[in-house]
């Protein structure tokens, strides 16, 4: 188990999007975040107290969590001095990067010498099966996006919170490093060997009560040429009964792909539904989740009303305005 609370390491993250791991922990497990550590030039700020390692230790922090999800998931040379010092000062380290902590000789040597732990949450710990496509009991909802980092995890977690408040049976199923660090369990889907990705999602969402909903954390986008594979595995392995379309309307291009324009919600609906019905012919798109964080409230509400009229589906920003419309839509399934 990863010891809490955490000091969230933002390093030299260029912007808030790059710090999405730390943001997720701050928003969904605020009691686990005692402060943030930023290098000079860091473009992200969680609004938490900036702390030195000594200050964080005095505040009770036990683990330094790398809260950055950079392109390629690498451990920057500029981070190394801080990470080594953190181990020497008694912290464990946790990360969800593709570049594993345990594969860094200097970090591994210091951890062994000091008796500290290196937690790589993006390492599969289960021998997953190959998907067989058999129908499972219970119900499943998957958030799918027009792009990466548009709020798919927040949508599922907000829906889980709303459903629990209403006495409904629901479980958030984490499929990425942020969700795993928040909940302590899940499948690091983008680190699973390709042939077993869909099978890992089947394993994650097993037979359940007929009125139980698995709320599956979405990943990537069918329209993102870098990361579409994880999305396909989630759709076929998850066999969703319900789909929530997720969109960030202020984007001018796909994340990390300046030559690619985000698709429309209509294009996403049409593509994902045809693919989803291969595994579950009864699948339906039931709602739209809009990430309005960069919009004024009046503009956000007007945009949501426009989407509802055009798509003929309930639309909300579940983190800002609540997930009730999306939860209510599940009753139609």
N, C-alpha and C positions, 0 to 999 in steps of 0.2 A: 504494500500500500504506500502511496505517496503521502508523506507527512504534510499536514497543513498547520498554520496558514502559509501563504505564499508571498514572496517578493516577486513582482512581475517585471521581468527584464525586457525592456523595449529596444535596447541597443541603439542602432542608428537607423531605425525604421523610417523610411522616407515620408510616410503618411499614415493616416489612421487605418486605411484598408490593410496595410501591411501588418498592423498590430491586432488583427481580428481575433487571434487566440486570447490575448490578454483582455480585449474588450468583452469577449464572451464570458470569461471568468468574472470580470468586474460586474457585469450586468446580472448574471445568474447565480453566482456564489460570492456576493460582496463580502461576506464574513470571512472568506478565505484569502482576501487580498489586503495586505496591510499597507502596501505602498508600491511605488514604481521606481525603477532604476533606468535612467536614460543617459546615453553617451552624448557628447557634444554634437550638435547638428541634427539630433533626432527630430523628426517631423510629426511625431505622435505624442499625444498627451491625454491620459485617461482621466485627468482631474483628480488623481490620487496624490498623496504626499510623495514628493521626490525624496528618496532616502539613500544614504550610503549603506554599504553592507553592515557596518557596525550598528547603525541606527535601526535597520530592519531586524537585526538579531536581537537588539534590546526590546523591540516591539513584539517579539515572539515568533517572527518568521522562521520556518524550518526548511523550506525548499525554495530555491530560485527557479522559477518557471520561465523558460524562454517563450515570451508571448508574441513572437514574430512569426508570420508565415510568409517568408520571402519566396521569390520565384526559384524553383529548384530545391528549396528546403535545405540550404547550406548553412554551416556554422562559419560565420565571418571571422577572418583573422583578427579584426578589431575587437571582437567579443572575448577573445581567448584570455586576456589578462584578467578581466573581471571574473570569468567563470572559474579559472584556476584559483584566484584569490577567494572566491566564494567557498570552494571546497576546503581550502586551508582554514577558513574561518568557521567551519562547522556546518555549512549548508549542504543539503543534497541538491542535485540538479535534475530537472525534468524538462523534456522537450518532445515535440511531435514532428520534428523535422525528418526529411529523408536522409540527411547527413546525420548519422547516429552519434550520440555522445560516446557510446562505448567503442566506436571506431576511431576516436581521436586519441592517439597514444599518450599525449601529455595529460589529457583529462582522466583517462583510465589509470595512469600511473599515480596521479595525485589522489584520486578516489581510493585506490587500493592502499596507499600510504596513510591516508587519514581515516579510513573506515567509513567513508561516505558512499552514498548510493547514486548511481546514474540511472534515471528512469527514461527509457525510450518508449513512448506510448504508441509510436507508429510501427511497432514490430508485432506481427501476428503471433498470438500465443496458442492458437488452436489449429489443428489440421482440418481445414474446411473441406466439405464434400464438393463434388461437381454437382451443379444444379440438375434436378430431375423434372422440375416444372409441375410437380404434383400439387393439387389444390390443398390448402391448409385451412383448418377451422379458425374462426376469429376474423377480424377485419383489419385492414391496413390502409393507411393514408400516407402518400408520398408527396413531398414538396419538390417541384421541379422549377428551374429558373431559366430566364432568357440569357443569363450570364452567370459567371462565378461571383460569389460574395455579394449576393443581392438580398439575403435574409432568409434562406431556406431553413437553417438551423433555428433561428429566432422564431420563425413561423411555427415549427413543430413544437418547440418548447413552450411558446405562448399558448398553443392549443392544449398541450398537456396540462398546464396550470389551470386553464379555464375549465377543462373537463373534470379535473380533480375537484375543483371548487363546486362543480355541479353534481358531484357524486358519481361520475361516470368512470368506467374502467378504461384506463389509457396508460401507455408506457412509451416514453421517448426512447427511440433506438438510435444510439450514436453511431455514426459511420466515419467520423473524422477526428483529428487530434483534439480539437477544441471541445467537442461534445464528450469525448472520453475523459478529458481532464476535468470537465464539469461534473459528470455523473459517475466517473470511476469505472465505467464498463462500456463495451461496444466493440465494433470491428473497424480497424484502421484500413478502410477499403482500398485506398490507393496504394497500399503496400502489399496487398494480396496478389499472388500470381494470377495472371489474367484468366486462366482456365477455371479458377476457383472463386472468382469474384461474385458471380451470381449465386453460387452455392453458399458463400459466406453470408449473403443476405437472407437466403432461405434459413440458414442456421440461426441467424439473429432474430428472426421473426417466426417462431415455431407455432404449432397448433396452440390455440387458446380458446377461452370462452367465446361463445357466439356473439356476445355483446361487448367484447374487449377490442379496443383499437390500439394497434401498434402505429405510432407516429414516427415514420422513418425519416431520419435526417438526410436531406438531399445533398448531392455533391455535383460540382461541375455544371455543364449545360450541354444538351445535344447539339447546340449551335456553336460551341467553343471547340475549335479544332485541336486545341491542346489537351482538353480534359473531358471529351465526350464519352470516353470509354467507361468511366465510373458511373455516369448517368445511365447508360444502357444497362449495366449490371444491376443497378438499383431497380430499374423498371421491370426487368424480367425476373430477377431474383425476388423482389418484393411482392410481385403480383398484386399491385395496389387495387383496392376497390374504389378509392377516391384519390384524385389528384388535385393539388393546390398549385396554381400558377404563381410564380414569384417574379417580381420585376422591380428594377430601380430606374425610374423615368428620367433622371438627369444625366445618364451616361451618354456620351457621344460615340464611344467605341467599346468593343469588348475588352474586358480587363486583360491587359498585357498584349493586346492585339490591335494596334492603332489602325490597321487597314481593314478591320472587320466591324461592321455596324451591327448593333444588337437587333435581334428580330422583334417583330411585333408580338403582342400577346396572342393575337389570332394565329400567327404562324406557329407559335409554340403549342397552342392548344391542338391544332390540327396534326402536327407531327407527333407529339407525345401520345396523343390518344390512339392513333393508329398503331404505334409501337406497343403501347401498354395492352391493347386488346389481343395481341398475339398470345400473351400469357394469361390474361384474364379478360375474356370477352365482355364481361359485365362492367368493366372499369368506366368511371365517369369523371369528368372535370367538374368540381363542385364549387370552387371559389377562387378568388384572386387575392394574393398578398402583395401589397405595394410598400416598398421601402421608401418612406417620405422624409428621411432624416435631413435631407438637404433642401426641403421645401418649407415655406412658411405655413402655418396651420390652415389659413383660409385657402391657400393654393392647394394644399394637400387634400382638404376635404372636397374641393371642387374637382380635383383630378380623380378622386375615388368615385364621385358621383358620375363622372364621365365614363369611367371604366365600367361601372355597373350597368349603365345604359347601353354601352356598345357591346359588352360581352354577355349581357343578360345573366350575370352571375353576381353573388355578393362579393364586395371588395372592401378591404380594410387594411390599415397598417396595424397588424396584431400587437406589436410592441408599443406603439404610440397610442392607439385608440382601442385596443382590446381585440381578442380573438373570437368573441361571441358569434359574429356572423358566420365565421368559418366552421365553428363547432355546430351551430344550428344546421348548417348545410349537410353535415354528415348524417343527419336524421333522414335525409332523402335516400340514403343508400341502404 
